[in-house]
Structures are given as structure tokens and as C-alpha cells.
Amino acid sequence: MSPDAIDPPVSSTTAVEVPEHIVFRAFAAETVMLNLQTGTYHGLNPTAGRMLEVLQEHAVIKQAAAVIAEEYEQDPAFVEADMQTLCSGLIERGLLVVQPAG
């Protein structure tokens, strides 16, 4: 499934969360995510791992991207687009889910 096939597509106002069957832990060189249902491990680079951590506190992509943009001194629009791409990939792999509206 491609990110375009995610229904609804991920946008800056999408709120995401890590489902209960996914656990993750940050290490110096990467963040490891484990799907407890499949036993599959996934590795994220340090930047993506930090994005995931911030998404735990600020579920809406635009809000989380603003925090990351400030931390890394980057253009918020660039970080937001990057975070949308990351979230789409994690949703596609079942590592994130879109929070229900309301």
C-alpha cells in the first residue's frame, strides 16, 4: 500500500497514536519499534525516533512538527512535510494509527 492509499490521507491536521500492540525504545543510534502481534522489529534513525517521541506528546502532526522545527532550527513547513511522510510510512506498516476525530 502506498501513502496515497491511506484513507484518509495524512495531512498536517491528522492526529496519530501508537497502537497498544506496538512498543518502542530509543537508543543512541536508533529507535526500535516492535509489533507484538507479528514479532517484527522496525528501526528508525535518531531524527525519526525523536519525531515519534514528540508525536506521543503532541498527536497532531502540525503541532509536533512545530516542536521539532524549533529543536532542529529548521523550516516548519519542511519538517511538517517530512513528518507527514514518516507518519504515512508508519501507518502503512501498522506502527501508527490515525486517531478518530472528536
MOPAC internal coordinates of N, CA, C and O (Angstrom, degrees):
PM7 1SCF
backbone

  N    0.0000 0     0.00 0     0.00 0    0    0    0
  C    1.4487 1     0.00 0     0.00 0    1    0    0
  C    1.5285 1   107.90 1     0.00 0    2    1    0
  O    1.2310 1   120.40 1   -47.24 1    3    2    1
  N    1.2960 1   116.84 1   132.76 1    3    2    1
  C    1.4604 1   121.14 1   178.03 1    5    3    2
  C    1.5182 1   109.01 1   -90.58 1    6    5    3
  O    1.2310 1   119.76 1   -20.11 1    7    6    5
  N    1.3647 1   118.06 1   159.89 1    7    6    5
  C    1.4626 1   120.08 1   178.09 1    9    7    6
  C    1.5225 1   112.73 1   -55.63 1   10    9    7
  O    1.2310 1   119.90 1   150.75 1   11   10    9
  N    1.3397 1   117.80 1   -29.25 1   11   10    9
  C    1.4566 1   121.00 1   178.50 1   13   11   10
  C    1.5194 1   111.39 1   -65.87 1   14   13   11
  O    1.2310 1   120.43 1   157.51 1   15   14   13
  N    1.3464 1   116.79 1   -22.49 1   15   14   13
  C    1.4527 1   120.97 1  -176.99 1   17   15   14
  C    1.5279 1   112.36 1   -85.53 1   18   17   15
  O    1.2310 1   119.76 1   172.44 1   19   18   17
  N    1.3245 1   118.06 1    -7.56 1   19   18   17
  C    1.4590 1   120.55 1   178.78 1   21   19   18
  C    1.5128 1   108.02 1   -67.98 1   22   21   19
  O    1.2310 1   120.88 1   -50.18 1   23   22   21
  N    1.3220 1   115.92 1   129.82 1   23   22   21
  C    1.4500 1   120.54 1  -176.84 1   25   23   22
  C    1.5075 1   108.99 1  -120.95 1   26   25   23
  O    1.2310 1   117.93 1   -64.33 1   27   26   25
  N    1.3086 1   121.55 1   115.67 1   27   26   25
  C    1.4570 1   124.87 1    -3.06 1   29   27   26
  C    1.5185 1   110.66 1   -78.19 1   30   29   27
  O    1.2310 1   120.16 1   -20.85 1   31   30   29
  N    1.3341 1   117.30 1   159.15 1   31   30   29
  C    1.4653 1   119.59 1   179.32 1   33   31   30
  C    1.5295 1   110.75 1   -64.08 1   34   33   31
  O    1.2310 1   121.09 1   -26.48 1   35   34   33
  N    1.3120 1   115.52 1   153.52 1   35   34   33
  C    1.4581 1   121.90 1   179.56 1   37   35   34
  C    1.5269 1   109.04 1   -73.85 1   38   37   35
  O    1.2310 1   120.92 1   -46.93 1   39   38   37
  N    1.3356 1   115.84 1   133.07 1   39   38   37
  C    1.4626 1   121.13 1   176.59 1   41   39   38
  C    1.5289 1   108.22 1  -131.69 1   42   41   39
  O    1.2310 1   120.69 1    -0.41 1   43   42   41
  N    1.3074 1   116.28 1   179.59 1   43   42   41
  C    1.4632 1   120.09 1  -179.03 1   45   43   42
  C    1.5222 1   112.32 1   -65.71 1   46   45   43
  O    1.2310 1   120.17 1   158.37 1   47   46   45
  N    1.3304 1   117.28 1   -21.63 1   47   46   45
  C    1.4626 1   120.72 1  -178.94 1   49   47   46
  C    1.5316 1   112.90 1   -96.82 1   50   49   47
  O    1.2310 1   120.45 1  -177.28 1   51   50   49
  N    1.3228 1   116.75 1     2.72 1   51   50   49
  C    1.4571 1   120.83 1   178.20 1   53   51   50
  C    1.5261 1   109.61 1   -70.02 1   54   53   51
  O    1.2310 1   120.78 1   -43.73 1   55   54   53
  N    1.3246 1   116.12 1   136.27 1   55   54   53
  C    1.4670 1   122.10 1   174.04 1   57   55   54
  C    1.5261 1   107.38 1  -106.34 1   58   57   55
  O    1.2310 1   120.62 1   -46.74 1   59   58   57
  N    1.3201 1   116.42 1   133.26 1   59   58   57
  C    1.4616 1   121.24 1  -176.83 1   61   59   58
  C    1.5300 1   110.12 1  -125.64 1   62   61   59
  O    1.2310 1   121.56 1   -17.84 1   63   62   61
  N    1.3217 1   114.62 1   162.16 1   63   62   61
  C    1.4525 1   120.20 1   175.80 1   65   63   62
  C    1.5206 1   109.27 1  -150.79 1   66   65   63
  O    1.2310 1   121.31 1   -22.75 1   67   66   65
  N    1.3177 1   115.11 1   157.25 1   67   66   65
  C    1.4576 1   121.61 1   176.60 1   69   67   66
  C    1.5268 1   106.30 1   -84.15 1   70   69   67
  O    1.2310 1   119.74 1   -56.01 1   71   70   69
  N    1.3401 1   118.10 1   123.99 1   71   70   69
  C    1.4644 1   119.38 1   179.30 1   73   71   70
  C    1.5312 1   111.47 1   -67.26 1   74   73   71
  O    1.2310 1   120.66 1   -19.39 1   75   74   73
  N    1.3257 1   116.35 1   160.61 1   75   74   73
  C    1.4638 1   121.73 1  -175.48 1   77   75   74
  C    1.5229 1   113.65 1   -60.70 1   78   77   75
  O    1.2310 1   119.91 1   152.98 1   79   78   77
  N    1.3235 1   117.77 1   -27.02 1   79   78   77
  C    1.4695 1   120.38 1  -177.01 1   81   79   78
  C    1.5326 1   112.82 1   -85.51 1   82   81   79
  O    1.2310 1   120.55 1  -173.11 1   83   82   81
  N    1.3293 1   116.55 1     6.89 1   83   82   81
  C    1.4716 1   121.79 1   177.32 1   85   83   82
  C    1.5268 1   108.57 1  -114.48 1   86   85   83
  O    1.2310 1   121.01 1   -50.08 1   87   86   85
  N    1.3234 1   115.67 1   129.92 1   87   86   85
  C    1.4614 1   120.72 1   173.05 1   89   87   86
  C    1.5159 1   107.39 1  -120.75 1   90   89   87
  O    1.2310 1   120.75 1   -29.83 1   91   90   89
  N    1.3403 1   116.17 1   150.17 1   91   90   89
  C    1.4590 1   118.37 1   177.73 1   93   91   90
  C    1.5115 1   109.79 1  -144.67 1   94   93   91
  O    1.2310 1   121.99 1   -24.84 1   95   94   93
  N    1.3175 1   113.80 1   155.16 1   95   94   93
  C    1.4633 1   120.56 1   179.04 1   97   95   94
  C    1.5220 1   108.41 1  -145.00 1   98   97   95
  O    1.2310 1   121.44 1   -44.83 1   99   98   97
  N    1.3240 1   114.86 1   135.17 1   99   98   97
  C    1.4632 1   121.26 1   179.27 1  101   99   98
  C    1.5237 1   109.97 1   -89.59 1  102  101   99
  O    1.2310 1   120.95 1   -46.92 1  103  102  101
  N    1.3144 1   115.79 1   133.08 1  103  102  101
  C    1.4584 1   123.86 1   172.59 1  105  103  102
  C    1.5224 1   106.90 1  -119.28 1  106  105  103
  O    1.2310 1   119.93 1    -6.17 1  107  106  105
  N    1.3120 1   117.74 1   173.83 1  107  106  105
  C    1.4650 1   121.06 1  -177.47 1  109  107  106
  C    1.5269 1   112.33 1   -59.05 1  110  109  107
  O    1.2310 1   119.85 1   136.64 1  111  110  109
  N    1.3141 1   117.88 1   -43.36 1  111  110  109
  C    1.4610 1   121.38 1  -173.21 1  113  111  110
  C    1.5236 1   114.02 1   -95.91 1  114  113  111
  O    1.2310 1   119.99 1   162.56 1  115  114  113
  N    1.3375 1   117.63 1   -17.44 1  115  114  113
  C    1.4582 1   119.58 1  -179.22 1  117  115  114
  C    1.5179 1   110.27 1  -166.26 1  118  117  115
  O    1.2310 1   121.18 1   -13.80 1  119  118  117
  N    1.3241 1   115.34 1   166.20 1  119  118  117
  C    1.4541 1   122.57 1   170.46 1  121  119  118
  C    1.5112 1   106.40 1  -108.62 1  122  121  119
  O    1.2310 1   120.86 1   -48.35 1  123  122  121
  N    1.3171 1   115.96 1   131.65 1  123  122  121
  C    1.4576 1   121.16 1  -179.24 1  125  123  122
  C    1.5205 1   108.46 1  -106.10 1  126  125  123
  O    1.2310 1   121.12 1   -51.06 1  127  126  125
  N    1.3368 1   115.46 1   128.94 1  127  126  125
  C    1.4573 1   121.51 1   175.79 1  129  127  126
  C    1.5262 1   107.36 1  -111.78 1  130  129  127
  O    1.2310 1   120.60 1   -43.89 1  131  130  129
  N    1.3312 1   116.46 1   136.11 1  131  130  129
  C    1.4570 1   122.01 1  -179.87 1  133  131  130
  C    1.5152 1   109.11 1  -122.70 1  134  133  131
  O    1.2310 1   121.24 1   -54.02 1  135  134  133
  N    1.3256 1   115.24 1   125.98 1  135  134  133
  C    1.4533 1   121.37 1   173.53 1  137  135  134
  C    1.5210 1   106.55 1   -88.13 1  138  137  135
  O    1.2310 1   120.09 1   -71.00 1  139  138  137
  N    1.3302 1   117.43 1   109.00 1  139  138  137
  C    1.4577 1   121.87 1  -177.20 1  141  139  138
  C    1.5244 1   112.57 1   -67.33 1  142  141  139
  O    1.2310 1   119.70 1   158.26 1  143  142  141
  N    1.3303 1   118.18 1   -21.74 1  143  142  141
  C    1.4641 1   121.57 1   179.36 1  145  143  142
  C    1.5205 1   111.74 1   -77.12 1  146  145  143
  O    1.2310 1   120.56 1   145.25 1  147  146  145
  N    1.3324 1   116.53 1   -34.75 1  147  146  145
  C    1.4692 1   119.84 1  -176.42 1  149  147  146
  C    1.5211 1   113.02 1  -108.58 1  150  149  147
  O    1.2310 1   120.16 1   162.26 1  151  150  149
  N    1.3321 1   117.31 1   -17.74 1  151  150  149
  C    1.4544 1   121.00 1  -175.91 1  153  151  150
  C    1.5191 1   113.20 1    76.93 1  154  153  151
  O    1.2310 1   120.46 1  -167.09 1  155  154  153
  N    1.3195 1   116.72 1    12.91 1  155  154  153
  C    1.4573 1   121.79 1  -177.49 1  157  155  154
  C    1.5290 1   110.68 1   -89.79 1  158  157  155
  O    1.2310 1   121.55 1   -48.98 1  159  158  157
  N    1.3406 1   114.64 1   131.02 1  159  158  157
  C    1.4623 1   121.55 1   175.74 1  161  159  158
  C    1.5209 1   109.43 1   -95.95 1  162  161  159
  O    1.2310 1   121.13 1   -33.71 1  163  162  161
  N    1.3212 1   115.44 1   146.29 1  163  162  161
  C    1.4638 1   122.10 1   175.36 1  165  163  162
  C    1.5171 1   107.24 1  -133.64 1  166  165  163
  O    1.2310 1   120.23 1   -42.96 1  167  166  165
  N    1.3248 1   117.17 1   137.04 1  167  166  165
  C    1.4569 1   121.89 1   179.49 1  169  167  166
  C    1.5143 1   111.61 1  -107.65 1  170  169  167
  O    1.2310 1   120.84 1   -41.40 1  171  170  169
  N    1.3228 1   116.00 1   138.60 1  171  170  169
  C    1.4638 1   122.28 1   176.11 1  173  171  170
  C    1.5185 1   108.49 1  -118.76 1  174  173  171
  O    1.2310 1   120.63 1   -37.74 1  175  174  173
  N    1.3311 1   116.40 1   142.26 1  175  174  173
  C    1.4623 1   119.05 1   175.72 1  177  175  174
  C    1.5323 1   108.88 1   -67.63 1  178  177  175
  O    1.2310 1   119.77 1   -12.70 1  179  178  177
  N    1.3385 1   118.05 1   167.30 1  179  178  177
  C    1.4700 1   119.68 1  -176.04 1  181  179  178
  C    1.5284 1   114.99 1   -56.65 1  182  181  179
  O    1.2310 1   119.99 1   143.01 1  183  182  181
  N    1.3136 1   117.62 1   -36.99 1  183  182  181
  C    1.4680 1   119.58 1   179.80 1  185  183  182
  C    1.5229 1   110.93 1   -67.79 1  186  185  183
  O    1.2310 1   120.16 1   133.99 1  187  186  185
  N    1.3169 1   117.31 1   -46.01 1  187  186  185
  C    1.4627 1   120.75 1   178.00 1  189  187  186
  C    1.5266 1   110.37 1   -63.87 1  190  189  187
  O    1.2310 1   120.62 1   143.08 1  191  190  189
  N    1.3200 1   116.42 1   -36.92 1  191  190  189
  C    1.4542 1   120.27 1   176.97 1  193  191  190
  C    1.5232 1   111.74 1   -62.55 1  194  193  191
  O    1.2310 1   120.77 1   138.54 1  195  194  193
  N    1.3228 1   116.13 1   -41.46 1  195  194  193
  C    1.4709 1   120.05 1   177.31 1  197  195  194
  C    1.5220 1   110.33 1   -65.53 1  198  197  195
  O    1.2310 1   120.36 1   140.19 1  199  198  197
  N    1.3289 1   116.91 1   -39.81 1  199  198  197
  C    1.4672 1   120.03 1   176.87 1  201  199  198
  C    1.5304 1   110.02 1   -58.29 1  202  201  199
  O    1.2310 1   120.42 1   136.25 1  203  202  201
  N    1.3211 1   116.80 1   -43.75 1  203  202  201
  C    1.4626 1   121.11 1   179.48 1  205  203  202
  C    1.5286 1   110.91 1   -62.00 1  206  205  203
  O    1.2310 1   120.34 1   137.47 1  207  206  205
  N    1.3219 1   116.96 1   -42.53 1  207  206  205
  C    1.4671 1   120.79 1   178.01 1  209  207  206
  C    1.5293 1   111.22 1   -59.89 1  210  209  207
  O    1.2310 1   120.86 1   134.81 1  211  210  209
  N    1.3280 1   115.96 1   -45.19 1  211  210  209
  C    1.4670 1   120.28 1  -179.25 1  213  211  210
  C    1.5236 1   110.56 1   -66.89 1  214  213  211
  O    1.2310 1   119.91 1   144.48 1  215  214  213
  N    1.3218 1   117.77 1   -35.52 1  215  214  213
  C    1.4663 1   120.90 1   177.10 1  217  215  214
  C    1.5255 1   111.78 1   -63.75 1  218  217  215
  O    1.2310 1   119.86 1   156.04 1  219  218  217
  N    1.3196 1   117.88 1   -23.96 1  219  218  217
  C    1.4620 1   120.76 1   176.12 1  221  219  218
  C    1.5370 1   110.88 1   -68.59 1  222  221  219
  O    1.2310 1   120.54 1   149.86 1  223  222  221
  N    1.3288 1   116.56 1   -30.14 1  223  222  221
  C    1.4644 1   121.81 1  -179.74 1  225  223  222
  C    1.5239 1   112.29 1   -93.47 1  226  225  223
  O    1.2310 1   120.80 1   146.00 1  227  226  225
  N    1.3281 1   116.07 1   -34.00 1  227  226  225
  C    1.4731 1   122.80 1  -177.77 1  229  227  226
  C    1.5221 1   106.84 1  -128.47 1  230  229  227
  O    1.2310 1   120.15 1   -88.98 1  231  230  229
  N    1.3309 1   117.32 1    91.02 1  231  230  229
  C    1.4619 1   121.49 1  -171.29 1  233  231  230
  C    1.5278 1   113.71 1   -66.66 1  234  233  231
  O    1.2310 1   120.00 1   152.52 1  235  234  233
  N    1.3376 1   117.60 1   -27.48 1  235  234  233
  C    1.4681 1   120.55 1  -179.24 1  237  235  234
  C    1.5253 1   108.50 1   -77.84 1  238  237  235
  O    1.2310 1   120.63 1   -52.63 1  239  238  237
  N    1.3153 1   116.41 1   127.37 1  239  238  237
  C    1.4614 1   121.92 1  -174.05 1  241  239  238
  C    1.5244 1   112.19 1   -53.67 1  242  241  239
  O    1.2310 1   119.97 1   134.44 1  243  242  241
  N    1.3272 1   117.67 1   -45.56 1  243  242  241
  C    1.4698 1   120.80 1  -177.88 1  245  243  242
  C    1.5258 1   111.02 1   -59.58 1  246  245  243
  O    1.2310 1   119.79 1   138.37 1  247  246  245
  N    1.3311 1   118.01 1   -41.63 1  247  246  245
  C    1.4633 1   121.94 1  -179.80 1  249  247  246
  C    1.5296 1   111.17 1   -68.01 1  250  249  247
  O    1.2310 1   120.75 1   135.79 1  251  250  249
  N    1.3264 1   116.17 1   -44.21 1  251  250  249
  C    1.4683 1   120.25 1   178.81 1  253  251  250
  C    1.5240 1   110.41 1   -64.63 1  254  253  251
  O    1.2310 1   120.32 1   139.94 1  255  254  253
  N    1.3254 1   116.99 1   -40.06 1  255  254  253
  C    1.4665 1   120.95 1  -179.76 1  257  255  254
  C    1.5277 1   110.80 1   -63.17 1  258  257  255
  O    1.2310 1   119.93 1   143.22 1  259  258  257
  N    1.3245 1   117.73 1   -36.78 1  259  258  257
  C    1.4657 1   120.96 1   178.79 1  261  259  258
  C    1.5276 1   110.78 1   -62.68 1  262  261  259
  O    1.2310 1   120.36 1   140.54 1  263  262  261
  N    1.3265 1   116.92 1   -39.46 1  263  262  261
  C    1.4669 1   120.95 1   178.31 1  265  263  262
  C    1.5286 1   110.12 1   -65.01 1  266  265  263
  O    1.2310 1   120.69 1   132.79 1  267  266  265
  N    1.3325 1   116.29 1   -47.21 1  267  266  265
  C    1.4702 1   121.12 1  -179.43 1  269  267  266
  C    1.5227 1   110.38 1   -63.93 1  270  269  267
  O    1.2310 1   120.00 1   137.55 1  271  270  269
  N    1.3300 1   117.61 1   -42.45 1  271  270  269
  C    1.4687 1   121.24 1  -179.49 1  273  271  270
  C    1.5243 1   110.22 1   -59.55 1  274  273  271
  O    1.2310 1   120.52 1   139.26 1  275  274  273
  N    1.3164 1   116.60 1   -40.74 1  275  274  273
  C    1.4676 1   119.74 1   179.07 1  277  275  274
  C    1.5323 1   111.10 1   -68.53 1  278  277  275
  O    1.2310 1   120.37 1   136.36 1  279  278  277
  N    1.3339 1   116.90 1   -43.64 1  279  278  277
  C    1.4628 1   120.68 1  -179.85 1  281  279  278
  C    1.5236 1   112.46 1   -61.31 1  282  281  279
  O    1.2310 1   120.80 1   137.80 1  283  282  281
  N    1.3308 1   116.08 1   -42.20 1  283  282  281
  C    1.4599 1   120.95 1  -175.82 1  285  283  282
  C    1.5245 1   113.00 1   -96.66 1  286  285  283
  O    1.2310 1   120.72 1  -178.20 1  287  286  285
  N    1.3453 1   116.24 1     1.80 1  287  286  285
  C    1.4622 1   122.30 1  -179.29 1  289  287  286
  C    1.5288 1   111.24 1    52.68 1  290  289  287
  O    1.2310 1   121.53 1  -125.74 1  291  290  289
  N    1.3304 1   114.68 1    54.26 1  291  290  289
  C    1.4645 1   122.24 1  -179.29 1  293  291  290
  C    1.5228 1   109.83 1  -121.93 1  294  293  291
  O    1.2310 1   120.95 1   -15.25 1  295  294  293
  N    1.3239 1   115.79 1   164.75 1  295  294  293
  C    1.4544 1   122.79 1   177.32 1  297  295  294
  C    1.5312 1   108.88 1   -64.73 1  298  297  295
  O    1.2310 1   119.46 1   -57.35 1  299  298  297
  N    1.3368 1   118.64 1   122.65 1  299  298  297
  C    1.4655 1   120.94 1  -179.26 1  301  299  298
  C    1.5270 1   114.14 1   -55.66 1  302  301  299
  O    1.2310 1   119.98 1   143.03 1  303  302  301
  N    1.3253 1   117.65 1   -36.97 1  303  302  301
  C    1.4724 1   120.06 1   179.64 1  305  303  302
  C    1.5251 1   110.99 1   -64.89 1  306  305  303
  O    1.2310 1   120.45 1   140.50 1  307  306  305
  N    1.3283 1   116.75 1   -39.50 1  307  306  305
  C    1.4657 1   121.39 1   178.38 1  309  307  306
  C    1.5280 1   110.21 1   -64.75 1  310  309  307
  O    1.2310 1   120.61 1   134.10 1  311  310  309
  N    1.3323 1   116.45 1   -45.90 1  311  310  309
  C    1.4671 1   120.84 1  -179.46 1  313  311  310
  C    1.5192 1   110.41 1   -64.86 1  314  313  311
  O    1.2310 1   120.41 1   139.79 1  315  314  313
  N    1.3120 1   116.81 1   -40.21 1  315  314  313
  C    1.4638 1   121.55 1   179.37 1  317  315  314
  C    1.5314 1   110.70 1   -60.65 1  318  317  315
  O    1.2310 1   120.43 1   134.98 1  319  318  317
  N    1.3263 1   116.79 1   -45.02 1  319  318  317
  C    1.4734 1   120.55 1   178.43 1  321  319  318
  C    1.5238 1   110.47 1   -63.73 1  322  321  319
  O    1.2310 1   120.62 1   138.32 1  323  322  321
  N    1.3291 1   116.42 1   -41.68 1  323  322  321
  C    1.4623 1   121.35 1   177.94 1  325  323  322
  C    1.5247 1   110.93 1   -61.97 1  326  325  323
  O    1.2310 1   120.78 1   137.33 1  327  326  325
  N    1.3112 1   116.11 1   -42.67 1  327  326  325
  C    1.4605 1   120.79 1  -178.53 1  329  327  326
  C    1.5320 1   110.69 1   -68.56 1  330  329  327
  O    1.2310 1   119.90 1   143.70 1  331  330  329
  N    1.3203 1   117.79 1   -36.30 1  331  330  329
  C    1.4685 1   120.66 1   176.07 1  333  331  330
  C    1.5260 1   110.11 1   -62.06 1  334  333  331
  O    1.2310 1   120.66 1   138.26 1  335  334  333
  N    1.3233 1   116.35 1   -41.74 1  335  334  333
  C    1.4635 1   120.94 1   178.66 1  337  335  334
  C    1.5260 1   110.54 1   -64.37 1  338  337  335
  O    1.2310 1   120.48 1   134.97 1  339  338  337
  N    1.3356 1   116.68 1   -45.03 1  339  338  337
  C    1.4589 1   120.87 1   177.85 1  341  339  338
  C    1.5258 1   110.41 1   -59.47 1  342  341  339
  O    1.2310 1   120.28 1   130.32 1  343  342  341
  N    1.3181 1   117.08 1   -49.68 1  343  342  341
  C    1.4637 1   120.90 1  -178.33 1  345  343  342
  C    1.5247 1   111.52 1   -61.67 1  346  345  343
  O    1.2310 1   120.16 1   139.51 1  347  346  345
  N    1.3177 1   117.30 1   -40.49 1  347  346  345
  C    1.4687 1   120.15 1   178.01 1  349  347  346
  C    1.5250 1   110.53 1   -59.42 1  350  349  347
  O    1.2310 1   120.63 1   135.04 1  351  350  349
  N    1.3359 1   116.40 1   -44.96 1  351  350  349
  C    1.4630 1   120.49 1   179.30 1  353  351  350
  C    1.5169 1   112.60 1   -64.55 1  354  353  351
  O    1.2310 1   120.33 1   139.42 1  355  354  353
  N    1.3271 1   116.97 1   -40.58 1  355  354  353
  C    1.4626 1   120.38 1   179.54 1  357  355  354
  C    1.5225 1   111.50 1   -69.86 1  358  357  355
  O    1.2310 1   120.21 1   143.40 1  359  358  357
  N    1.3303 1   117.21 1   -36.60 1  359  358  357
  C    1.4660 1   121.24 1   175.93 1  361  359  358
  C    1.5302 1   109.39 1   -64.31 1  362  361  359
  O    1.2310 1   120.74 1   135.75 1  363  362  361
  N    1.3143 1   116.19 1   -44.25 1  363  362  361
  C    1.4656 1   121.52 1   179.75 1  365  363  362
  C    1.5306 1   111.11 1   -57.93 1  366  365  363
  O    1.2310 1   120.61 1   145.19 1  367  366  365
  N    1.3276 1   116.44 1   -34.81 1  367  366  365
  C    1.4680 1   121.40 1  -179.00 1  369  367  366
  C    1.5247 1   112.74 1   -90.02 1  370  369  367
  O    1.2310 1   120.25 1  -178.87 1  371  370  369
  N    1.3346 1   117.12 1     1.13 1  371  370  369
  C    1.4595 1   121.25 1   179.26 1  373  371  370
  C    1.5147 1   114.45 1    77.72 1  374  373  371
  O    1.2310 1   120.60 1  -163.26 1  375  374  373
  N    1.3581 1   116.46 1    16.74 1  375  374  373
  C    1.4618 1   120.65 1  -178.00 1  377  375  374
  C    1.5270 1   113.11 1   -93.18 1  378  377  375
  O    1.2310 1   120.42 1   165.42 1  379  378  377
  N    1.3114 1   116.80 1   -14.58 1  379  378  377
  C    1.4630 1   124.15 1   174.15 1  381  379  378
  C    1.5170 1   107.01 1  -136.36 1  382  381  379
  O    1.2310 1   121.11 1   -25.11 1  383  382  381
  N    1.3170 1   115.49 1   154.89 1  383  382  381
  C    1.4702 1   120.85 1   172.45 1  385  383  382
  C    1.5196 1   108.43 1  -130.90 1  386  385  383
  O    1.2310 1   121.06 1   -26.76 1  387  386  385
  N    1.3065 1   115.57 1   153.24 1  387  386  385
  C    1.4678 1   121.17 1   176.25 1  389  387  386
  C    1.5206 1   107.40 1   -79.11 1  390  389  387
  O    1.2310 1   120.92 1   -48.41 1  391  390  389
  N    1.3353 1   115.85 1   131.59 1  391  390  389
  C    1.4726 1   119.76 1   176.98 1  393  391  390
  C    1.5210 1   109.33 1   -71.01 1  394  393  391
  O    1.2310 1   120.49 1   -38.13 1  395  394  393
  N    1.3090 1   116.67 1   141.87 1  395  394  393
  C    1.4741 1   119.31 1   176.00 1  397  395  394
  C    1.5226 1   110.66 1   -62.34 1  398  397  395
  O    1.2310 1   120.41 1   -34.71 1  399  398  397
  N    1.3138 1   116.81 1   145.29 1  399  398  397
  C    1.4691 1   121.56 1   177.98 1  401  399  398
  C    1.5178 1   109.29 1   -66.90 1  402  401  399
  O    1.2310 1   121.70 1   -36.23 1  403  402  401
  N    1.3557 1   114.35 1   143.77 1  403  402  401
  C    1.4527 1   119.63 1   174.72 1  405  403  402
  C    1.4563 1   110.78 1    88.89 1  406  405  403
  O    1.2310 1   120.10 1   180.00 1  407  406  405

